[in-house]
């Protein structure tokens, strides 16, 4: 566990997190302040009430700063990033139906916002910027996934815009977060009282990661990134029927059919990416197909076999119901 003054990549650094009042932002702030000894954490988000709640939650820690602002506002981002060493970009519109119904808003936040973060970070000289992405960016079947795919491309290629400056950009991509807002687990918990859980398809599988695991993975990636990588953690899968049985073993499961924009199985790494990816002990690293990468690479790892793809149904790691419930707790 990292403590203040340790070798943590956050130790003594000023860190700004966009979307800082969300589930990830709050957990990141908690773990960073407790274990990693940053000089300051700047929470950048739109909602003053959520910032007020977060102030109450964290007390009077003088390392915590709050900036009201939107990633759509490049000038405000520049002001908030001034003097920051690291930016974690977690802000996004991510509710799939809401993005489908409000596509232009999703583009303005998830794509234009990503471009603004990149431009502002280069302008003020932030050293490292890492963006959070999702399995839905791989072979996207909904607008949310499509916007996150574009955001990934922007962050990888952002390294080519830097020129002789020191800013570097990388991406983390992972699956469902256990118990986060919008997760199926809170829905199943609510339905438990009715005695019936709604299942979209009995064959469905999903990757799972806890908030804390996600935060610790992002911190490791900040430490190891040299710019241009997409980091994919090696995490377990679970069948949706097993998840439902774990949450409500006595409830009946009613199949309602796959919803628009939903996949039967998740993909975190596709065959085309595997050709320029490496396997490390805890993750896969998708390397950029850019001329500078051969000299930039920090960890070689093992090449992946031809045709390799990392999917939730063909995973080698599987969660039991009790293991998932312990993750929730």
HELIX and SHEET records of a PDB file:
HELIX    1   1 UNK A   23  UNK A   31  1                                   9    
HELIX    2   2 UNK A   32  UNK A   36  3                                   5    
HELIX    3   3 UNK A   48  UNK A   58  1                                  11    
HELIX    4   4 UNK A   74  UNK A   81  1                                   8    
HELIX    5   5 UNK A   96  UNK A  101  1                                   6    
HELIX    6   6 UNK A  103  UNK A  107  1                                   5    
HELIX    7   7 UNK A  108  UNK A  112  3                                   5    
HELIX    8   8 UNK A  113  UNK A  124  1                                  12    
HELIX    9   9 UNK A  135  UNK A  137  5                                   3    
HELIX   10  10 UNK A  143  UNK A  161  1                                  19    
HELIX   11  11 UNK A  184  UNK A  191  1                                   8    
HELIX   12  12 UNK A  192  UNK A  194  5                                   3    
HELIX   13  13 UNK A  211  UNK A  224  1                                  14    
HELIX   14  14 UNK A  240  UNK A  247  1                                   8    
HELIX   15  15 UNK A  271  UNK A  274  1                                   4    
HELIX   16  16 UNK A  293  UNK A  296  1                                   4    
HELIX   17  17 UNK A  321  UNK A  328  1                                   8    
SHEET    1   A10 UNK A  64  UNK A  68  0                                        
SHEET    2   A10 UNK A  40  UNK A  45  1                                        
SHEET    3   A10 UNK A  14  UNK A  18  1                                        
SHEET    4   A10 UNK A  86  UNK A  89  1                                        
SHEET    5   A10 UNK A 128  UNK A 134  1                                        
SHEET    6   A10 UNK A 168  UNK A 174  1                                        
SHEET    7   A10 UNK A 230  UNK A 233  1                                        
SHEET    8   A10 UNK A 283  UNK A 286 -1                                        
SHEET    9   A10 UNK A 277  UNK A 279 -1                                        
SHEET   10   A10 UNK A 302  UNK A 303 -1                                        
SHEET    1   B 3 UNK A 176  UNK A 177  0                                        
SHEET    2   B 3 UNK A 205  UNK A 209  1                                        
SHEET    3   B 3 UNK A 237  UNK A 239 -1                                        
SHEET    1   C 2 UNK A 196  UNK A 199  0                                        
SHEET    2   C 2 UNK A 252  UNK A 255  1                                        
SHEET    1   D 2 UNK A 267  UNK A 269  0                                        
SHEET    2   D 2 UNK A 310  UNK A 311 -1                                        
END                                                                             
